[in-house]
Amino acid sequence: MEIYTERLKLVASSPEFISGLSQSGYQEGPHVKAHLSELEKDPSTLGWGVWIILEKNSDVIIGDAGFKGKPSVKKNCRSRIWYSS
């Protein structure tokens, strides 16, 4: 699952995508590990967790952002933004 803007590419974190990042120097934080664990239990959470943010032209990872899970029954959804250096 990917979203494109003029300058960025956002990729929903999946086990396959994250495992391919080992050569990039991206440091997988605890929030990413928690999301991947949640995906194992409930695959429908793809897109409702961590998204990796890349510079579109170079594919350099500039950070990650995401949601803290699927919307609640009241249709509320909390977001969180993290940045890598």
C-alpha positions, 0 to 999 in steps of 0.5 A, a space after each residue: 500500500 503506497 501513497 504518493 505526493 509531489 515529493 514523498 512516497 509513503 509506504 504502509 509497514 508490512 513484514 515484507 517491506 520492513 525486512 527489506 530495509 535492513 540495508 537502508 540504515 533505518 532503525 526499526 523502533 518499538 512502535 514498528 515492532 508493535 505494529 508488525 506484531 499487531 499485523 500478525 494477529 489482525 492483517 486488516 490493520 495494514 494501513 492503520 499503523 506505521 507508514 515509512 516516509 521516503 523522498 520520492 526521487 531518491 527512495 531515501 527514508 526520511 522518517 515514519 508516521 502513522 496511526 495508533 490502530 484502526 478507528 474506534 466504534 465512534 470513528 475516532 483514530 489517533 495519529 502519531 508522527 515520528 522522525 528518524 535522523 
